[in-house]
């Protein structure tokens, strides 16, 4: 599978996810649905095709470039951010703490399950 086909698979999954999200009215972003569909397809296939792997690695190699528009948006709309700075900071800190706690709990559960299985 060449890289162009790999990119087509990624974009096709995103398109299908977007169509499902908008068509059914799901409160989940289309790309999330698309990546879930891609995961399901890869699980059924049992492997990651070479072109898709190379495409994913290429995108990950340049992932930092995707943060540039967000950074520019923060600079352009700094006054809006400053107006709601405390709610934003509290939300960021709490969501990070909750994510860390859930991740630790899941890792603990998985490692305990693995030890019991041996």
C-alpha positions as CSV (number, residue, x, y, z in Angstrom):
1,X,0.0,0.0,0.0
2,X,1.7,3.2,-1.1
3,X,1.8,6.3,1.0
4,X,-0.9,8.0,-1.1
5,X,-3.3,5.0,-0.4
6,X,-2.4,5.2,3.3
7,X,-3.3,8.9,3.4
8,X,-6.5,8.1,1.5
9,X,-7.5,5.5,4.1
10,X,-6.9,8.0,6.9
11,X,-8.9,10.7,5.2
12,X,-11.6,8.3,4.1
13,X,-12.0,7.1,7.8
14,X,-12.3,10.8,8.8
15,X,-14.9,11.4,6.1
16,X,-17.0,8.5,7.1
17,X,-16.7,9.5,10.8
18,X,-17.7,13.0,9.9
19,X,-20.7,11.8,7.9
20,X,-21.8,9.5,10.7
21,X,-21.4,12.3,13.3
22,X,-23.4,14.8,11.3
23,X,-25.9,12.4,9.8
24,X,-26.8,10.6,13.1
25,X,-26.3,13.7,15.2
26,X,-23.8,12.1,17.5
27,X,-22.1,14.4,20.1
28,X,-18.7,12.9,19.2
29,X,-16.4,14.6,16.7
30,X,-16.2,13.0,13.3
31,X,-12.5,12.4,13.4
32,X,-12.8,10.5,16.7
33,X,-15.4,8.2,15.1
34,X,-13.3,7.8,12.0
35,X,-10.2,6.8,14.0
36,X,-12.4,4.3,16.0
37,X,-13.5,2.8,12.7
38,X,-9.8,2.7,11.5
39,X,-8.9,0.9,14.8
40,X,-11.7,-1.6,14.3
41,X,-10.6,-2.2,10.7
42,X,-7.0,-2.7,11.8
43,X,-8.0,-5.1,14.6
44,X,-10.0,-7.1,12.1
45,X,-7.1,-7.1,9.6
46,X,-4.7,-8.1,12.3
47,X,-1.8,-5.9,11.1
48,X,-1.0,-2.4,9.9
49,X,-0.4,-2.2,6.2
50,X,3.0,-0.8,5.3
51,X,1.7,2.3,3.5
52,X,-0.5,3.2,6.4
53,X,2.3,2.8,8.8
54,X,4.6,5.0,6.8
55,X,1.9,7.6,6.4
56,X,1.3,7.6,10.2
57,X,5.0,7.9,10.9
58,X,5.4,10.7,8.5
59,X,2.5,12.6,10.1
60,X,3.9,12.0,13.6
61,X,7.3,13.2,12.6
62,X,5.8,16.6,11.8
63,X,3.2,16.6,14.6
64,X,4.7,19.8,16.2
65,X,3.7,21.8,13.1
66,X,0.1,21.1,13.8
67,X,0.4,23.1,17.1
68,X,1.4,26.3,15.2
69,X,-2.2,27.3,14.3
70,X,-3.3,26.8,17.9
71,X,-0.5,28.9,19.2
72,X,-1.3,31.7,16.7
73,X,-5.0,31.5,17.7
74,X,-4.0,31.9,21.3
75,X,-1.9,35.0,20.5
76,X,-4.7,36.5,18.4
77,X,-7.4,35.9,20.9
78,X,-5.4,36.5,24.1
79,X,-7.9,39.1,25.4
80,X,-10.7,36.4,25.3
81,X,-8.4,33.9,27.0
82,X,-7.5,36.5,29.7
83,X,-11.1,37.2,30.4
84,X,-11.7,33.5,31.3
85,X,-8.2,32.7,32.6
86,X,-9.2,31.2,36.0
87,X,-11.9,28.9,34.7
88,X,-9.5,27.8,31.9
89,X,-6.7,27.1,34.4
90,X,-8.9,25.3,36.8
91,X,-10.3,23.1,34.1
92,X,-6.9,22.3,32.7
93,X,-5.5,21.4,36.1
94,X,-8.5,19.3,37.1
95,X,-8.7,17.5,33.7
96,X,-5.0,16.7,33.9
97,X,-5.3,15.4,37.4
98,X,-8.3,13.3,36.5
99,X,-6.5,11.9,33.4
100,X,-3.4,11.0,35.4
101,X,-5.5,9.3,38.2
102,X,-7.6,7.3,35.7
103,X,-4.4,6.3,33.7
104,X,-2.7,5.2,37.0
105,X,-5.8,3.2,38.0
106,X,-6.0,1.4,34.6
107,X,-2.3,0.7,34.6
108,X,-2.5,-0.7,38.1
109,X,-5.5,-2.9,37.1
110,X,-3.7,-4.1,33.9
111,X,-0.5,-5.0,35.7
112,X,-2.3,-6.8,38.5
113,X,-4.3,-8.7,35.8
114,X,-1.1,-9.6,34.0
115,X,0.5,-10.9,37.2
116,X,-2.5,-13.0,38.1
117,X,-2.6,-14.5,34.6
118,X,1.0,-15.8,34.9
